[in-house]
Amino acid sequence: MSEQTTIHIAGTWRSAVSGATREVLDPADATVLAVVAEGGTADTDAAVSAARAAFDGGEWPQTPVLERAALLRRTAVLLHRDRDRIALLESRDAGKTLEEGRVDVDCVADAFLYFADLVSGESAGRVVDAGTPDVHSIVVHEPVGVCALITPWNYPLLQASWKIAPALAAGNTFVLKPSEITPLSTVALIGLLVEAGLPAGVANLVTGAGDPVGARLAAHPDVDLVSFTGGLTSGTKVMRAAADSVKKVALELGGKNPNVVFADACATEDGFDTAVDQALNAAFMHSGQVCSAGSRLIVEESVAERFVAELARRADRIRLGRGTDPGVECGPLVSAAQRERTEEYVASALAEGAVLRSGGVRPDGPGYFYRPTVLDRCHRGMRVVREEVFGPVLTVETFRTEDEAVALANDTEYGLAGAVWTTDAGRGRRVAGRLRHGTVWINDFHPYLPQAEWGGFGKSGTGRELGPSGLAEYRETKHVYQNLAPRPVRWFAG
């Protein structure tokens, strides 16, 4: 496979039908990192046809569950073998630190292992008591069919695994479209699936832009399910395009995630240090380019000034640089457009009355870097508080009472994730129960478990990934009712 043959259809690596290519840039210095095939509608249709043929007439949907699980486990072994190589691709392509890339590869392997274990431990179906010994009634789960998997640029490898692993475990075939900005680790992952022995046509990959590739996948009549992770605007387009064929749709569309800090969490020096450290981690991991980033700090008024001052001091000391360089804590934004978008949000916040406590500038030198930014004295009327920035920008709001904290945290169209910091265990559980978010951390931020569902309320999307529900997204439920002693009904006199 050459750089230009990054489209994988029916078991063959190929270039785009049009011959078009795209340069993938290194966000640390804006130089060309790779050249990939720029697929279009013809490539997408060919990929869907291959996936359709592999599902309708191929062996994979009928492959025994234990054999499918074995392939997932082989893929996990290959991921561990190639951990450093793939982590380097992820670091260079997405701009994250090399250590973040290594963690991502480990988490991808964990996802494959989890879904392998999940399907291996299932029964053949759920027996339903029909009330008579003459009837055998069972509910079974079957694969949906051809799945269109559309992944984002911030966690290309991880998000691909959250879709690929359950799709394959359930017996589906798929066409995968990674972000055109960060496709390289996804190309590598498809290569590992082929090496693990996945039959031709089961896994198909089209590198290219959202329009036309993603748009065609969402509308294609031979696609049975589309799973999309990305921005709200694109997600609503996917849902509209999928409506005509009434295909299943699963969407994860980001969040505007609150990190609520009560004063009691800061009552000791250790508690204060931990809460500040975790607020930095929540907001600035991967330069804030995280769907669950804790970009809204909501801190109790009595400790706010001290808390924000220390937070800003530490933010100013975050070491920026190429993710592969020693000592670097935060990499660049993924593109020039993303940095410009971040700058526009900061400018609008300052115009609306926010107080800049740290950052807010581009550092000197090449690449798409932007200093971690803390904006104090923010309020719900500001765009930067309402809308997802997807950059290293943290807004600060304050509260006096628990009810006010909950109201602020829930005052968002999104509902992906949130956190509450308190030493009062009862308060922690009480507030967590009132937050309208798909994941709520108490005295932590960012960890997830492959066995626990991930997804959001409101405009954060529909459906769930990971956990048993993440597998259910890729299945249809069928009731099989068998009459063991058929006889005439005599409904009609005849």
Solvent accessible surface area in square Angstrom, and as a share of the most:
residue,aa,sasa,rsa
1,M,137,0.61
2,S,60,0.39
3,E,92,0.41
4,Q,70,0.31
5,T,33,0.19
6,T,6,0.04
7,I,0,0.00
8,H,4,0.02
9,I,4,0.02
10,A,49,0.38
11,G,36,0.35
12,T,73,0.43
13,W,58,0.21
14,R,82,0.30
15,S,51,0.33
16,A,5,0.04
17,V,106,0.61
18,S,93,0.60
19,G,52,0.50
20,A,42,0.33
21,T,67,0.39
22,R,78,0.28
23,E,103,0.46
24,V,3,0.01
25,L,72,0.36
26,D,2,0.01
27,P,1,0.00
28,A,9,0.07
29,D,39,0.20
30,A,45,0.35
31,T,73,0.42
32,V,76,0.44
33,L,43,0.21
34,A,11,0.08
35,V,32,0.19
36,V,3,0.02
37,A,0,0.00
38,E,34,0.15
39,G,4,0.04
40,G,20,0.19
41,T,63,0.37
42,A,56,0.43
43,D,3,0.02
44,T,0,0.00
45,D,43,0.22
46,A,36,0.28
47,A,0,0.00
48,V,1,0.00
49,S,68,0.44
50,A,13,0.10
51,A,0,0.00
52,R,50,0.18
53,A,66,0.51
54,A,12,0.09
55,F,38,0.16
56,D,97,0.50
57,G,70,0.68
58,G,26,0.25
59,E,118,0.53
60,W,8,0.03
61,P,15,0.10
62,Q,138,0.61
63,T,19,0.11
64,P,77,0.49
65,V,52,0.30
66,L,117,0.58
67,E,101,0.45
68,R,16,0.06
69,A,0,0.00
70,A,38,0.29
71,L,3,0.02
72,L,0,0.00
73,R,83,0.30
74,R,112,0.41
75,T,0,0.00
76,A,1,0.01
77,V,99,0.57
78,L,22,0.11
79,L,0,0.00
80,H,91,0.41
81,R,137,0.50
82,D,19,0.10
83,R,70,0.25
84,D,86,0.45
85,R,120,0.44
86,I,0,0.00
87,A,0,0.00
88,L,81,0.41
89,L,51,0.25
90,E,0,0.00
91,S,3,0.02
92,R,76,0.28
93,D,1,0.01
94,A,0,0.00
95,G,3,0.03
96,K,0,0.00
97,T,13,0.07
98,L,36,0.18
99,E,97,0.44
100,E,26,0.12
101,G,0,0.00
102,R,66,0.24
103,V,71,0.41
104,D,8,0.04
105,V,0,0.00
106,D,40,0.21
107,C,29,0.17
108,V,0,0.00
109,A,0,0.00
110,D,67,0.35
111,A,2,0.01
112,F,0,0.00
113,L,63,0.31
114,Y,35,0.13
115,F,0,0.00
116,A,0,0.00
117,D,80,0.41
118,L,41,0.21
119,V,2,0.01
120,S,36,0.23
121,G,68,0.66
122,E,74,0.33
123,S,93,0.60
124,A,100,0.77
125,G,19,0.18
126,R,151,0.55
127,V,102,0.59
128,V,50,0.29
129,D,128,0.66
130,A,44,0.34
131,G,70,0.67
132,T,54,0.32
133,P,127,0.80
134,D,49,0.25
135,V,21,0.12
136,H,77,0.34
137,S,3,0.02
138,I,29,0.15
139,V,13,0.07
140,V,30,0.17
141,H,98,0.44
142,E,63,0.28
143,P,27,0.17
144,V,16,0.09
145,G,0,0.00
146,V,0,0.00
147,C,0,0.00
148,A,0,0.00
149,L,0,0.00
150,I,8,0.04
151,T,4,0.03
152,P,17,0.11
153,W,45,0.16
154,N,6,0.03
155,Y,28,0.11
156,P,0,0.00
157,L,0,0.00
158,L,13,0.06
159,Q,8,0.04
160,A,0,0.00
161,S,0,0.00
162,W,8,0.03
163,K,1,0.00
164,I,0,0.00
165,A,0,0.00
166,P,1,0.00
167,A,0,0.00
168,L,0,0.00
169,A,0,0.00
170,A,3,0.02
171,G,0,0.00
172,N,0,0.00
173,T,0,0.00
174,F,0,0.00
175,V,0,0.00
176,L,0,0.00
177,K,6,0.03
178,P,0,0.00
179,S,9,0.06
180,E,44,0.20
181,I,62,0.32
182,T,0,0.00
183,P,1,0.01
184,L,19,0.09
185,S,0,0.00
186,T,0,0.00
187,V,9,0.05
188,A,12,0.10
189,L,0,0.00
190,I,0,0.00
191,G,26,0.25
192,L,5,0.02
193,L,0,0.00
194,V,65,0.37
195,E,97,0.43
196,A,7,0.05
197,G,48,0.47
198,L,14,0.07
199,P,35,0.22
200,A,70,0.55
201,G,4,0.04
202,V,2,0.01
203,A,4,0.03
204,N,0,0.00
205,L,0,0.00
206,V,0,0.00
207,T,1,0.01
208,G,2,0.02
209,A,17,0.13
210,G,34,0.33
211,D,115,0.60
212,P,48,0.30
213,V,0,0.00
214,G,6,0.05
215,A,49,0.38
216,R,75,0.27
217,L,0,0.00
218,A,1,0.00
219,A,44,0.34
220,H,15,0.07
221,P,96,0.60
222,D,60,0.31
223,V,3,0.02
224,D,41,0.21
225,L,1,0.00
226,V,0,0.00
227,S,2,0.01
228,F,17,0.07
229,T,8,0.04
230,G,22,0.21
231,G,38,0.37
232,L,46,0.23
233,T,97,0.56
234,S,53,0.34
235,G,0,0.00
236,T,46,0.27
237,K,126,0.53
238,V,12,0.07
239,M,85,0.38
240,R,166,0.61
241,A,31,0.24
242,A,1,0.01
243,A,62,0.48
244,D,139,0.72
245,S,44,0.29
246,V,131,0.75
247,K,19,0.08
248,K,65,0.27
249,V,38,0.22
250,A,9,0.07
251,L,9,0.05
252,E,7,0.03
253,L,6,0.03
254,G,3,0.03
255,G,3,0.03
256,K,3,0.01
257,N,2,0.01
258,P,0,0.00
259,N,2,0.01
260,V,1,0.00
261,V,0,0.00
262,F,2,0.01
263,A,23,0.18
264,D,40,0.21
265,A,8,0.06
266,C,8,0.05
267,A,84,0.65
268,T,86,0.50
269,E,117,0.52
270,D,114,0.59
271,G,21,0.20
272,F,11,0.05
273,D,67,0.35
274,T,60,0.35
275,A,1,0.01
276,V,0,0.00
277,D,72,0.37
278,Q,35,0.16
279,A,1,0.01
280,L,23,0.11
281,N,44,0.22
282,A,0,0.00
283,A,2,0.02
284,F,8,0.03
285,M,72,0.32
286,H,5,0.02
287,S,3,0.02
288,G,3,0.03
289,Q,0,0.00
290,V,14,0.08
291,C,17,0.10
292,S,6,0.04
293,A,8,0.06
294,G,1,0.01
295,S,16,0.10
296,R,0,0.00
297,L,0,0.00
298,I,0,0.00
299,V,0,0.00
300,E,34,0.15
301,E,81,0.36
302,S,94,0.61
303,V,31,0.18
304,A,11,0.08
305,E,104,0.46
306,R,118,0.43
307,F,0,0.00
308,V,1,0.01
309,A,45,0.35
310,E,32,0.15
311,L,0,0.00
312,A,8,0.06
313,R,115,0.42
314,R,51,0.19
315,A,0,0.00
316,D,78,0.41
317,R,161,0.59
318,I,23,0.12
319,R,137,0.50
320,L,37,0.19
321,G,15,0.15
322,R,61,0.22
323,G,7,0.07
324,T,42,0.24
325,D,68,0.35
326,P,134,0.85
327,G,47,0.45
328,V,28,0.16
329,E,88,0.39
330,C,4,0.02
331,G,5,0.05
332,P,1,0.01
333,L,1,0.01
334,V,7,0.04
335,S,24,0.15
336,A,42,0.32
337,A,72,0.55
338,Q,19,0.08
339,R,26,0.10
340,E,85,0.38
341,R,92,0.34
342,T,0,0.00
343,E,46,0.21
344,E,109,0.49
345,Y,10,0.04
346,V,6,0.04
347,A,60,0.47
348,S,23,0.15
349,A,0,0.00
350,L,73,0.36
351,A,92,0.72
352,E,73,0.33
353,G,47,0.45
354,A,9,0.07
355,V,68,0.39
356,L,71,0.35
357,R,66,0.24
358,S,7,0.05
359,G,17,0.16
360,G,21,0.20
361,V,85,0.49
362,R,110,0.40
363,P,45,0.28
364,D,150,0.78
365,G,57,0.55
366,P,96,0.60
367,G,8,0.08
368,Y,23,0.09
369,F,22,0.09
370,Y,11,0.04
371,R,43,0.16
372,P,0,0.00
373,T,0,0.00
374,V,0,0.00
375,L,0,0.00
376,D,9,0.05
377,R,159,0.58
378,C,11,0.06
379,H,92,0.41
380,R,59,0.22
381,G,47,0.46
382,M,1,0.00
383,R,85,0.31
384,V,0,0.00
385,V,0,0.00
386,R,88,0.32
387,E,60,0.27
388,E,24,0.11
389,V,5,0.03
390,F,35,0.14
391,G,5,0.05
392,P,1,0.01
393,V,3,0.02
394,L,1,0.01
395,T,1,0.01
396,V,1,0.01
397,E,7,0.03
398,T,53,0.31
399,F,2,0.01
400,R,173,0.63
401,T,76,0.44
402,E,32,0.14
403,D,90,0.46
404,E,71,0.32
405,A,0,0.00
406,V,7,0.04
407,A,63,0.49
408,L,35,0.18
409,A,0,0.00
410,N,44,0.23
411,D,57,0.30
412,T,23,0.13
413,E,99,0.45
414,Y,24,0.09
415,G,1,0.01
416,L,1,0.00
417,A,0,0.00
418,G,0,0.00
419,A,0,0.00
420,V,0,0.00
421,W,11,0.04
422,T,3,0.02
423,T,102,0.60
424,D,64,0.33
425,A,63,0.49
426,G,31,0.30
427,R,59,0.21
428,G,0,0.00
429,R,160,0.58
430,R,119,0.43
431,V,0,0.00
432,A,22,0.17
433,G,68,0.65
434,R,100,0.37
435,L,8,0.04
436,R,155,0.57
437,H,9,0.04
438,G,29,0.28
439,T,26,0.15
440,V,42,0.24
441,W,21,0.07
442,I,71,0.36
443,N,69,0.36
444,D,51,0.26
445,F,4,0.02
446,H,36,0.16
447,P,66,0.41
448,Y,59,0.22
449,L,103,0.51
450,P,27,0.17
451,Q,96,0.42
452,A,45,0.35
453,E,62,0.28
454,W,13,0.05
455,G,3,0.03
456,G,5,0.05
457,F,62,0.26
458,G,61,0.58
459,K,91,0.38
460,S,0,0.00
461,G,11,0.11
462,T,60,0.35
463,G,32,0.31
464,R,62,0.23
465,E,15,0.07
466,L,0,0.00
467,G,0,0.00
468,P,76,0.48
469,S,44,0.28
470,G,1,0.01
471,L,3,0.02
472,A,55,0.43
473,E,30,0.14
474,Y,5,0.02
475,R,30,0.11
476,E,83,0.37
477,T,92,0.53
478,K,90,0.38
479,H,105,0.47
480,V,64,0.37
481,Y,130,0.49
482,Q,94,0.42
483,N,74,0.38
484,L,101,0.50
485,A,31,0.24
486,P,105,0.66
487,R,158,0.58
488,P,87,0.54
489,V,121,0.69
490,R,197,0.72
491,W,203,0.71
492,F,165,0.69
493,A,117,0.91
494,G,120,1.16
